């Protein structure tokens, strides 16, 4: 039996989001791809939160993003501090928008399951 893929929705007009537009202007279209790759990584994690306190977190994220660990950390911190697209408490990394969307998705899925 195939493992269920953790899905998430995003707006079809997300490219018009001022934060994503600023990211694209500052870092180019490749940064948008890197951002969505990070969103997929976050979605795969328990609670949609990534443990950046883990010893190899930046190595792992760098591998996923085709960046050095230092470049990955710099990029992620720009997403947090400069663009407001991600949040961190120093231990965990997350997208509040993603957390909210997944919560609504799971609630709707559960409601459909109960009706069936």
N, CA, C and O atoms as a Tinker XYZ file with bonds, in Angstrom:
   464  protein
     1  N      0.845000   -1.184000    0.000000    73     2
     2  CA     0.000000    0.000000    0.000000    64     1     3
     3  C      0.884000    1.239000    0.000000    63     2     4     5
     4  O      1.836000    1.321000    0.777000    81     3
     5  N      0.586000    2.187000   -0.848000    73     3     6
     6  CA     1.380000    3.403000   -0.962000    64     5     7
     7  C      1.139000    4.316000    0.233000    63     6     8     9
     8  O      0.027000    4.411000    0.751000    81     7
     9  N      2.199000    4.979000    0.655000    73     7    10
    10  CA     2.091000    5.936000    1.747000    64     9    11
    11  C      1.345000    7.174000    1.258000    63    10    12    13
    12  O      1.572000    7.645000    0.144000    81    11
    13  N      0.461000    7.691000    2.091000    73    11    14
    14  CA    -0.291000    8.893000    1.728000    64    13    15
    15  C      0.663000   10.080000    1.642000    63    14    16    17
    16  O      1.518000   10.265000    2.508000    81    15
    17  N      0.511000   10.864000    0.611000    73    15    18
    18  CA     1.300000   12.076000    0.443000    64    17    19
    19  C      0.668000   13.190000    1.254000    63    18    20    21
    20  O     -0.544000   13.398000    1.203000    81    19
    21  N      1.488000   13.899000    1.995000    73    19    22
    22  CA     1.001000   15.027000    2.782000    64    21    23
    23  C      0.783000   16.201000    1.845000    63    22    24    25
    24  O      1.743000   16.792000    1.349000    81    23
    25  N     -0.464000   16.538000    1.603000    73    23    26
    26  CA    -0.800000   17.602000    0.659000    64    25    27
    27  C     -0.989000   18.923000    1.382000    63    26    28    29
    28  O     -1.241000   18.958000    2.586000    81    27
    29  N     -0.865000   20.002000    0.635000    73    27    30
    30  CA    -1.237000   21.310000    1.149000    64    29    31
    31  C     -1.658000   22.172000   -0.030000    63    30    32    33
    32  O     -1.157000   22.023000   -1.145000    81    31
    33  N     -2.573000   23.059000    0.239000    73    31    34
    34  CA    -3.057000   23.970000   -0.793000    64    33    35
    35  C     -2.335000   25.298000   -0.668000    63    34    36    37
    36  O     -1.948000   25.714000    0.424000    81    35
    37  N     -2.163000   25.950000   -1.794000    73    35    38
    38  CA    -1.733000   27.342000   -1.765000    64    37    39
    39  C     -2.533000   28.085000   -2.823000    63    38    40    41
    40  O     -3.005000   27.493000   -3.794000    81    39
    41  N     -2.678000   29.372000   -2.624000    73    39    42
    42  CA    -3.479000   30.178000   -3.529000    64    41    43
    43  C     -2.894000   30.156000   -4.931000    63    42    44    45
    44  O     -1.679000   30.234000   -5.108000    81    43
    45  N     -3.764000   30.049000   -5.924000    73    43    46
    46  CA    -3.308000   30.041000   -7.305000    64    45    47
    47  C     -2.707000   31.391000   -7.698000    63    46    48    49
    48  O     -1.997000   31.488000   -8.698000    81    47
    49  N     -2.985000   32.407000   -6.928000    73    47    50
    50  CA    -2.416000   33.724000   -7.211000    64    49    51
    51  C     -1.339000   34.111000   -6.191000    63    50    52    53
    52  O     -1.097000   35.297000   -5.969000    81    51
    53  N     -0.700000   33.131000   -5.579000    73    51    54
    54  CA     0.331000   33.391000   -4.573000    64    53    55
    55  C      1.456000   34.268000   -5.125000    63    54    56    57
    56  O      2.116000   34.988000   -4.376000    81    55
    57  N      1.665000   34.200000   -6.431000    73    55    58
    58  CA     2.739000   35.004000   -7.028000    64    57    59
    59  C      2.494000   36.501000   -6.852000    63    58    60    61
    60  O      3.419000   37.298000   -7.007000    81    59
    61  N      1.254000   36.894000   -6.528000    73    59    62
    62  CA     0.933000   38.306000   -6.321000    64    61    63
    63  C      1.131000   38.745000   -4.871000    63    62    64    65
    64  O      1.005000   39.929000   -4.560000    81    63
    65  N      1.436000   37.811000   -3.992000    73    63    66
    66  CA     1.663000   38.154000   -2.588000    64    65    67
    67  C      2.834000   39.140000   -2.509000    63    66    68    69
    68  O      3.897000   38.875000   -3.070000    81    67
    69  N      2.654000   40.268000   -1.823000    73    67    70
    70  CA     3.726000   41.269000   -1.754000    64    69    71
    71  C      5.037000   40.721000   -1.200000    63    70    72    73
    72  O      6.110000   41.142000   -1.632000    81    71
    73  N      4.969000   39.799000   -0.260000    73    71    74
    74  CA     6.195000   39.227000    0.309000    64    73    75
    75  C      6.923000   38.370000   -0.718000    63    74    76    77
    76  O      8.149000   38.421000   -0.815000    81    75
    77  N      6.172000   37.580000   -1.486000    73    75    78
    78  CA     6.797000   36.760000   -2.529000    64    77    79
    79  C      7.320000   37.627000   -3.669000    63    78    80    81
    80  O      8.358000   37.324000   -4.257000    81    79
    81  N      6.607000   38.702000   -3.980000    73    79    82
    82  CA     7.085000   39.616000   -5.017000    64    81    83
    83  C      8.398000   40.274000   -4.585000    63    82    84    85
    84  O      9.315000   40.429000   -5.392000    81    83
    85  N      8.480000   40.653000   -3.328000    73    83    86
    86  CA     9.711000   41.257000   -2.816000    64    85    87
    87  C     10.857000   40.249000   -2.862000    63    86    88    89
    88  O     11.984000   40.601000   -3.210000    81    87
    89  N     10.566000   38.996000   -2.510000    73    87    90
    90  CA    11.588000   37.946000   -2.569000    64    89    91
    91  C     12.068000   37.770000   -4.007000    63    90    92    93
    92  O     13.270000   37.674000   -4.256000    81    91
    93  N     11.145000   37.726000   -4.936000    73    91    94
    94  CA    11.510000   37.551000   -6.347000    64    93    95
    95  C     12.359000   38.720000   -6.836000    63    94    96    97
    96  O     13.343000   38.519000   -7.548000    81    95
    97  N     11.983000   39.934000   -6.460000    73    95    98
    98  CA    12.766000   41.105000   -6.867000    64    97    99
    99  C     14.171000   41.072000   -6.276000    63    98   100   101
   100  O     15.143000   41.410000   -6.951000    81    99
   101  N     14.273000   40.672000   -5.034000    73    99   102
   102  CA    15.563000   40.695000   -4.342000    64   101   103
   103  C     16.484000   39.547000   -4.751000    63   102   104   105
   104  O     17.698000   39.727000   -4.858000    81   103
   105  N     15.898000   38.357000   -4.982000    73   103   106
   106  CA    16.735000   37.175000   -5.183000    64   105   107
   107  C     16.479000   36.450000   -6.494000    63   106   108   109
   108  O     17.187000   35.493000   -6.807000    81   107
   109  N     15.495000   36.874000   -7.265000    73   107   110
   110  CA    15.207000   36.229000   -8.542000    64   109   111
   111  C     14.191000   35.107000   -8.400000    63   110   112   113
   112  O     13.813000   34.716000   -7.296000    81   111
   113  N     13.759000   34.602000   -9.551000    73   111   114
   114  CA    12.718000   33.570000   -9.564000    64   113   115
   115  C     13.163000   32.262000   -8.915000    63   114   116   117
   116  O     12.333000   31.524000   -8.384000    81   115
   117  N     14.449000   31.971000   -8.950000    73   115   118
   118  CA    14.933000   30.731000   -8.323000    64   117   119
   119  C     14.623000   30.715000   -6.827000    63   118   120   121
   120  O     14.414000   29.650000   -6.246000    81   119
   121  N     14.594000   31.886000   -6.211000    73   119   122
   122  CA    14.281000   31.958000   -4.778000    64   121   123
   123  C     12.846000   31.533000   -4.505000    63   122   124   125
   124  O     12.549000   30.989000   -3.441000    81   123
   125  N     11.956000   31.780000   -5.458000    73   123   126
   126  CA    10.567000   31.351000   -5.298000    64   125   127
   127  C     10.512000   29.831000   -5.295000    63   126   128   129
   128  O      9.799000   29.231000   -4.491000    81   127
   129  N     11.255000   29.218000   -6.185000    73   127   130
   130  CA    11.341000   27.754000   -6.215000    64   129   131
   131  C     11.891000   27.232000   -4.882000    63   130   132   133
   132  O     11.369000   26.268000   -4.323000    81   131
   133  N     12.933000   27.869000   -4.387000    73   131   134
   134  CA    13.512000   27.457000   -3.106000    64   133   135
   135  C     12.514000   27.631000   -1.965000    63   134   136   137
   136  O     12.449000   26.796000   -1.063000    81   135
   137  N     11.743000   28.705000   -2.003000    73   135   138
   138  CA    10.725000   28.919000   -0.977000    64   137   139
   139  C      9.694000   27.786000   -0.999000    63   138   140   141
   140  O      9.356000   27.239000    0.050000    81   139
   141  N      9.193000   27.432000   -2.189000    73   139   142
   142  CA     8.187000   26.372000   -2.271000    64   141   143
   143  C      8.779000   25.008000   -1.916000    63   142   144   145
   144  O      8.073000   24.147000   -1.391000    81   143
   145  N     10.054000   24.805000   -2.194000    73   143   146
   146  CA    10.714000   23.572000   -1.750000    64   145   147
   147  C     10.713000   23.524000   -0.231000    63   146   148   149
   148  O     10.432000   22.481000    0.360000    81   147
   149  N     11.025000   24.642000    0.401000    73   147   150
   150  CA    10.979000   24.706000    1.864000    64   149   151
   151  C      9.569000   24.451000    2.385000    63   150   152   153
   152  O      9.398000   23.769000    3.395000    81   151
   153  N      8.565000   24.987000    1.711000    73   151   154
   154  CA     7.181000   24.744000    2.126000    64   153   155
   155  C      6.866000   23.254000    2.084000    63   154   156   157
   156  O      6.202000   22.737000    2.983000    81   155
   157  N      7.336000   22.559000    1.051000    73   155   158
   158  CA     7.124000   21.111000    0.962000    64   157   159
   159  C      7.841000   20.387000    2.093000    63   158   160   161
   160  O      7.298000   19.457000    2.688000    81   159
   161  N      9.066000   20.820000    2.388000    73   159   162
   162  CA     9.828000   20.207000    3.490000    64   161   163
   163  C      9.088000   20.405000    4.806000    63   162   164   165
   164  O      8.953000   19.471000    5.597000    81   163
   165  N      8.608000   21.630000    5.037000    73   163   166
   166  CA     7.875000   21.909000    6.273000    64   165   167
   167  C      6.617000   21.059000    6.361000    63   166   168   169
   168  O      6.281000   20.559000    7.435000    81   167
   169  N      5.924000   20.891000    5.253000    73   167   170
   170  CA     4.695000   20.095000    5.253000    64   169   171
   171  C      4.959000   18.645000    5.629000    63   170   172   173
   172  O      4.101000   17.990000    6.220000    81   171
   173  N      6.119000   18.152000    5.296000    73   171   174
   174  CA     6.460000   16.758000    5.598000    64   173   175
   175  C      6.777000   16.535000    7.082000    63   174   176   177
   176  O      6.819000   15.395000    7.545000    81   175
   177  N      6.996000   17.609000    7.813000    73   175   178
   178  CA     7.391000   17.498000    9.217000    64   177   179
   179  C      6.171000   17.430000   10.128000    63   178   180   181
   180  O      5.105000   17.953000    9.801000    81   179
   181  N      6.343000   16.790000   11.253000    73   179   182
   182  CA     5.304000   16.753000   12.285000    64   181   183
   183  C      4.969000   18.178000   12.691000    63   182   184   185
   184  O      5.852000   18.940000   13.083000    81   183
   185  N      3.696000   18.539000   12.598000    73   183   186
   186  CA     3.263000   19.882000   12.961000    64   185   187
   187  C      3.734000   20.959000   12.001000    63   186   188   189
   188  O      3.609000   22.148000   12.293000    81   187
   189  N      4.270000   20.556000   10.866000    73   187   190
   190  CA     4.781000   21.496000    9.845000    64   189   191
   191  C      5.887000   22.387000   10.409000    63   190   192   193
   192  O      6.045000   23.537000   10.000000    81   191
   193  N      6.650000   21.834000   11.356000    73   191   194
   194  CA     7.748000   22.588000   11.964000    64   193   195
   195  C      9.047000   21.812000   11.779000    63   194   196   197
   196  O      9.091000   20.599000   11.981000    81   195
   197  N     10.102000   22.525000   11.392000    73   195   198
   198  CA    11.408000   21.916000   11.146000    64   197   199
   199  C     12.345000   22.276000   12.287000    63   198   200   201
   200  O     12.441000   23.441000   12.675000    81   199
   201  N     13.030000   21.284000   12.821000    73   199   202
   202  CA    13.937000   21.462000   13.956000    64   201   203
   203  C     15.274000   22.024000   13.471000    63   202   204   205
   204  O     16.155000   21.269000   13.061000    81   203
   205  N     15.423000   23.352000   13.518000    73   203   206
   206  CA    16.684000   23.948000   13.100000    64   205   207
   207  C     17.730000   23.903000   14.214000    63   206   208   209
   208  O     18.874000   24.313000   14.012000    81   207
   209  N     17.341000   23.409000   15.377000    73   207   210
   210  CA    18.293000   23.207000   16.450000    64   209   211
   211  C     19.053000   21.895000   16.323000    63   210   212   213
   212  O     20.032000   21.658000   17.031000    81   211
   213  N     18.593000   21.053000   15.416000    73   211   214
   214  CA    19.239000   19.766000   15.162000    64   213   215
   215  C     20.629000   20.005000   14.595000    63   214   216   217
   216  O     20.828000   20.907000   13.781000    81   215
   217  N     21.574000   19.211000   15.019000    73   215   218
   218  CA    22.982000   19.372000   14.649000    64   217   219
   219  C     23.200000   19.477000   13.141000    63   218   220   221
   220  O     24.044000   20.252000   12.691000    81   219
   221  N     22.454000   18.711000   12.366000    73   219   222
   222  CA    22.671000   18.679000   10.919000    64   221   223
   223  C     21.550000   19.369000   10.131000    63   222   224   225
   224  O     21.390000   19.118000    8.937000    81   223
   225  N     20.790000   20.220000   10.780000    73   223   226
   226  CA    19.647000   20.864000   10.124000    64   225   227
   227  C     20.068000   21.637000    8.881000    63   226   228   229
   228  O     19.458000   21.490000    7.822000    81   227
   229  N     21.098000   22.453000    9.002000    73   227   230
   230  CA    21.489000   23.305000    7.872000    64   229   231
   231  C     22.153000   22.500000    6.767000    63   230   232   233
   232  O     22.043000   22.849000    5.591000    81   231
   233  N     22.841000   21.425000    7.136000    73   231   234
   234  CA    23.405000   20.523000    6.119000    64   233   235
   235  C     22.272000   19.891000    5.330000    63   234   236   237
   236  O     22.309000   19.845000    4.101000    81   235
   237  N     21.265000   19.404000    6.045000    73   235   238
   238  CA    20.131000   18.751000    5.413000    64   237   239
   239  C     19.348000   19.730000    4.523000    63   238   240   241
   240  O     19.021000   19.407000    3.381000    81   239
   241  N     19.056000   20.905000    5.042000    73   239   242
   242  CA    18.335000   21.897000    4.238000    64   241   243
   243  C     19.176000   22.344000    3.041000    63   242   244   245
   244  O     18.650000   22.545000    1.947000    81   243
   245  N     20.469000   22.496000    3.254000    73   243   246
   246  CA    21.354000   22.850000    2.143000    64   245   247
   247  C     21.316000   21.814000    1.041000    63   246   248   249
   248  O     21.279000   22.160000   -0.140000    81   247
   249  N     21.324000   20.541000    1.419000    73   247   250
   250  CA    21.230000   19.466000    0.425000    64   249   251
   251  C     19.925000   19.569000   -0.365000    63   250   252   253
   252  O     19.924000   19.442000   -1.589000    81   251
   253  N     18.831000   19.797000    0.329000    73   251   254
   254  CA    17.522000   19.888000   -0.316000    64   253   255
   255  C     17.431000   21.084000   -1.258000    63   254   256   257
   256  O     16.752000   21.025000   -2.284000    81   255
   257  N     18.113000   22.165000   -0.908000    73   255   258
   258  CA    18.018000   23.409000   -1.667000    64   257   259
   259  C     19.195000   23.615000   -2.622000    63   258   260   261
   260  O     19.294000   24.658000   -3.268000    81   259
   261  N     20.080000   22.632000   -2.711000    73   259   262
   262  CA    21.294000   22.761000   -3.532000    64   261   263
   263  C     22.107000   23.980000   -3.123000    63   262   264   265
   264  O     22.560000   24.763000   -3.958000    81   263
   265  N     22.277000   24.116000   -1.810000    73   263   266
   266  CA    23.045000   25.220000   -1.235000    64   265   267
   267  C     24.021000   24.653000   -0.214000    63   266   268   269
   268  O     23.859000   23.526000    0.253000    81   267
   269  N     25.023000   25.433000    0.124000    73   267   270
   270  CA    25.869000   25.063000    1.253000    64   269   271
   271  C     25.040000   25.255000    2.525000    63   270   272   273
   272  O     24.024000   25.950000    2.498000    81   271
   273  N     25.458000   24.653000    3.629000    73   271   274
   274  CA    24.731000   24.888000    4.882000    64   273   275
   275  C     24.655000   26.380000    5.236000    63   274   276   277
   276  O     23.633000   26.855000    5.730000    81   275
   277  N     25.729000   27.101000    4.982000    73   275   278
   278  CA    25.748000   28.531000    5.289000    64   277   279
   279  C     24.766000   29.301000    4.409000    63   278   280   281
   280  O     24.059000   30.189000    4.885000    81   279
   281  N     24.729000   28.950000    3.113000    73   279   282
   282  CA    23.786000   29.613000    2.201000    64   281   283
   283  C     22.342000   29.302000    2.590000    63   282   284   285
   284  O     21.481000   30.180000    2.539000    81   283
   285  N     22.078000   28.057000    2.975000    73   283   286
   286  CA    20.726000   27.672000    3.387000    64   285   287
   287  C     20.296000   28.463000    4.618000    63   286   288   289
   288  O     19.173000   28.962000    4.683000    81   287
   289  N     21.192000   28.572000    5.590000    73   287   290
   290  CA    20.861000   29.318000    6.812000    64   289   291
   291  C     20.615000   30.788000    6.486000    63   290   292   293
   292  O     19.667000   31.384000    6.998000    81   291
   293  N     21.452000   31.374000    5.645000    73   291   294
   294  CA    21.275000   32.773000    5.267000    64   293   295
   295  C     19.939000   32.965000    4.548000    63   294   296   297
   296  O     19.206000   33.909000    4.844000    81   295
   297  N     19.623000   32.084000    3.613000    73   295   298
   298  CA    18.370000   32.186000    2.870000    64   297   299
   299  C     17.165000   32.083000    3.805000    63   298   300   301
   300  O     16.247000   32.900000    3.736000    81   299
   301  N     17.176000   31.089000    4.666000    73   299   302
   302  CA    16.061000   30.891000    5.593000    64   301   303
   303  C     15.918000   32.095000    6.523000    63   302   304   305
   304  O     14.805000   32.563000    6.766000    81   303
   305  N     17.022000   32.589000    7.035000    73   303   306
   306  CA    16.946000   33.739000    7.936000    64   305   307
   307  C     16.442000   34.984000    7.203000    63   306   308   309
   308  O     15.775000   35.822000    7.809000    81   307
   309  N     16.751000   35.118000    5.912000    73   307   310
   310  CA    16.178000   36.217000    5.131000    64   309   311
   311  C     14.666000   36.041000    4.990000    63   310   312   313
   312  O     13.916000   37.014000    5.069000    81   311
   313  N     14.224000   34.807000    4.783000    73   311   314
   314  CA    12.782000   34.548000    4.689000    64   313   315
   315  C     12.072000   34.923000    5.981000    63   314   316   317
   316  O     10.931000   35.383000    5.960000    81   315
   317  N     12.752000   34.724000    7.103000    73   315   318
   318  CA    12.190000   35.069000    8.413000    64   317   319
   319  C     12.274000   36.578000    8.653000    63   318   320   321
   320  O     11.260000   37.238000    8.878000    81   319
   321  N     13.484000   37.108000    8.602000    73   319   322
   322  CA    13.739000   38.472000    9.063000    64   321   323
   323  C     13.414000   39.553000    8.038000    63   322   324   325
   324  O     12.895000   40.609000    8.398000    81   323
   325  N     13.712000   39.301000    6.773000    73   323   326
   326  CA    13.545000   40.341000    5.760000    64   325   327
   327  C     12.180000   40.289000    5.070000    63   326   328   329
   328  O     11.585000   41.325000    4.774000    81   327
   329  N     11.693000   39.075000    4.819000    73   327   330
   330  CA    10.485000   38.930000    4.019000    64   329   331
   331  C      9.257000   38.516000    4.822000    63   330   332   333
   332  O      8.142000   38.604000    4.309000    81   331
   333  N      9.426000   38.071000    6.055000    73   331   334
   334  CA     8.294000   37.698000    6.899000    64   333   335
   335  C      7.511000   36.503000    6.399000    63   334   336   337
   336  O      6.331000   36.354000    6.717000    81   335
   337  N      8.162000   35.643000    5.613000    73   335   338
   338  CA     7.471000   34.475000    5.054000    64   337   339
   339  C      7.516000   33.267000    5.987000    63   338   340   341
   340  O      6.648000   32.398000    5.913000    81   339
   341  N      8.503000   33.205000    6.849000    73   339   342
   342  CA     8.636000   32.100000    7.803000    64   341   343
   343  C      8.830000   32.680000    9.196000    63   342   344   345
   344  O      9.125000   33.864000    9.365000    81   343
   345  N      8.655000   31.812000   10.190000    73   343   346
   346  CA     8.851000   32.200000   11.588000    64   345   347
   347  C      9.814000   31.215000   12.239000    63   346   348   349
   348  O      9.933000   30.064000   11.817000    81   347
   349  N     10.495000   31.690000   13.268000    73   347   350
   350  CA    11.348000   30.818000   14.061000    64   349   351
   351  C     11.378000   31.311000   15.499000    63   350   352   353
   352  O     11.221000   32.500000   15.777000    81   351
   353  N     11.583000   30.367000   16.396000    73   351   354
   354  CA    11.804000   30.708000   17.796000    64   353   355
   355  C     13.234000   30.347000   18.196000    63   354   356   357
   356  O     13.566000   30.313000   19.381000    81   355
   357  N     14.076000   30.078000   17.197000    73   355   358
   358  CA    15.462000   29.689000   17.435000    64   357   359
   359  C     15.664000   28.189000   17.453000    63   358   360   361
   360  O     16.776000   27.706000   17.240000    81   359
   361  N     14.606000   27.454000   17.702000    73   359   362
   362  CA    14.659000   25.986000   17.720000    64   361   363
   363  C     13.876000   25.402000   16.549000    63   362   364   365
   364  O     14.324000   24.449000   15.911000    81   363
   365  N     12.721000   25.967000   16.270000    73   363   366
   366  CA    11.828000   25.470000   15.226000    64   365   367
   367  C     11.653000   26.520000   14.139000    63   366   368   369
   368  O     11.728000   27.723000   14.391000    81   367
   369  N     11.419000   26.033000   12.922000    73   367   370
   370  CA    11.127000   26.872000   11.775000    64   369   371
   371  C      9.761000   26.471000   11.257000    63   370   372   373
   372  O      9.467000   25.280000   11.156000    81   371
   373  N      8.907000   27.451000   10.921000    73   371   374
   374  CA     7.586000   27.128000   10.395000    64   373   375
   375  C      7.048000   28.287000    9.568000    63   374   376   377
   376  O      7.550000   29.409000    9.623000    81   375
   377  N      6.019000   27.979000    8.808000    73   375   378
   378  CA     5.240000   28.973000    8.080000    64   377   379
   379  C      3.867000   28.998000    8.738000    63   378   380   381
   380  O      3.146000   28.001000    8.706000    81   379
   381  N      3.503000   30.126000    9.332000    73   379   382
   382  CA     2.205000   30.195000   10.002000    64   381   383
   383  C      1.076000   29.987000    9.013000    63   382   384   385
   384  O      0.069000   29.356000    9.334000    81   383
   385  N      1.242000   30.514000    7.814000    73   383   386
   386  CA     0.233000   30.315000    6.771000    64   385   387
   387  C      0.057000   28.827000    6.466000    63   386   388   389
   388  O     -1.070000   28.346000    6.341000    81   387
   389  N      1.159000   28.109000    6.348000    73   387   390
   390  CA     1.085000   26.667000    6.079000    64   389   391
   391  C      0.434000   25.934000    7.247000    63   390   392   393
   392  O     -0.427000   25.080000    7.034000    81   391
   393  N      0.827000   26.249000    8.462000    73   391   394
   394  CA     0.243000   25.614000    9.649000    64   393   395
   395  C     -1.274000   25.830000    9.654000    63   394   396   397
   396  O     -2.034000   24.894000    9.899000    81   395
   397  N     -1.707000   27.049000    9.388000    73   395   398
   398  CA    -3.140000   27.363000    9.381000    64   397   399
   399  C     -3.863000   26.603000    8.276000    63   398   400   401
   400  O     -4.942000   26.058000    8.506000    81   399
   401  N     -3.285000   26.560000    7.088000    73   399   402
   402  CA    -3.920000   25.874000    5.958000    64   401   403
   403  C     -4.030000   24.370000    6.210000    63   402   404   405
   404  O     -5.062000   23.765000    5.922000    81   403
   405  N     -2.982000   23.778000    6.740000    73   403   406
   406  CA    -3.002000   22.340000    7.009000    64   405   407
   407  C     -4.025000   22.025000    8.088000    63   406   408   409
   408  O     -4.721000   21.012000    8.012000    81   407
   409  N     -4.118000   22.885000    9.086000    73   407   410
   410  CA    -5.118000   22.682000   10.141000    64   409   411
   411  C     -6.529000   22.697000    9.556000    63   410   412   413
   412  O     -7.341000   21.826000    9.870000    81   411
   413  N     -6.822000   23.681000    8.707000    73   411   414
   414  CA    -8.147000   23.741000    8.067000    64   413   415
   415  C     -8.374000   22.519000    7.167000    63   414   416   417
   416  O     -9.470000   21.959000    7.151000    81   415
   417  N     -7.355000   22.110000    6.426000    73   415   418
   418  CA    -7.445000   20.943000    5.547000    64   417   419
   419  C     -7.749000   19.684000    6.354000    63   418   420   421
   420  O     -8.612000   18.893000    5.974000    81   419
   421  N     -7.046000   19.499000    7.457000    73   419   422
   422  CA    -7.246000   18.309000    8.297000    64   421   423
   423  C     -8.629000   18.315000    8.935000    63   422   424   425
   424  O     -9.263000   17.264000    9.035000    81   423
   425  N     -9.107000   19.474000    9.367000    73   423   426
   426  CA   -10.446000   19.568000    9.943000    64   425   427
   427  C    -11.508000   19.211000    8.911000    63   426   428   429
   428  O    -12.449000   18.477000    9.214000    81   427
   429  N    -11.360000   19.729000    7.694000    73   427   430
   430  CA   -12.320000   19.427000    6.628000    64   429   431
   431  C    -12.266000   17.950000    6.259000    63   430   432   433
   432  O    -13.301000   17.329000    6.019000    81   431
   433  N    -11.076000   17.394000    6.213000    73   431   434
   434  CA   -10.914000   15.970000    5.894000    64   433   435
   435  C    -11.576000   15.099000    6.958000    63   434   436   437
   436  O    -12.240000   14.113000    6.637000    81   435
   437  N    -11.395000   15.460000    8.199000    73   435   438
   438  CA   -12.011000   14.710000    9.301000    64   437   439
   439  C    -13.530000   14.816000    9.235000    63   438   440   441
   440  O    -14.234000   13.830000    9.451000    81   439
   441  N    -14.030000   16.004000    8.939000    73   439   442
   442  CA   -15.492000   16.188000    8.819000    64   441   443
   443  C    -16.050000   15.336000    7.685000    63   442   444   445
   444  O    -17.118000   14.742000    7.832000    81   443
   445  N    -15.353000   15.269000    6.566000    73   443   446
   446  CA   -15.798000   14.421000    5.448000    64   445   447
   447  C    -15.783000   12.950000    5.844000    63   446   448   449
   448  O    -16.692000   12.197000    5.495000    81   447
   449  N    -14.748000   12.548000    6.573000    73   447   450
   450  CA   -14.634000   11.158000    7.015000    64   449   451
   451  C    -15.790000   10.787000    7.952000    63   450   452   453
   452  O    -16.349000    9.695000    7.860000    81   451
   453  N    -16.137000   11.703000    8.846000    73   451   454
   454  CA   -17.229000   11.450000    9.778000    64   453   455
   455  C    -18.578000   11.368000    9.075000    63   454   456   457
   456  O    -19.449000   10.603000    9.489000    81   455
   457  N    -18.755000   12.150000    8.016000    73   455   458
   458  CA   -20.011000   12.108000    7.262000    64   457   459
   459  C    -20.147000   10.829000    6.439000    63   458   460   461
   460  O    -21.259000   10.388000    6.147000    81   459
   461  N    -19.032000   10.246000    6.073000    73   459   462
   462  CA   -19.061000    9.052000    5.205000    64   461   463
   463  C    -19.542000    7.816000    5.955000    63   462   464
   464  O    -19.625000    6.734000    5.373000    81   463
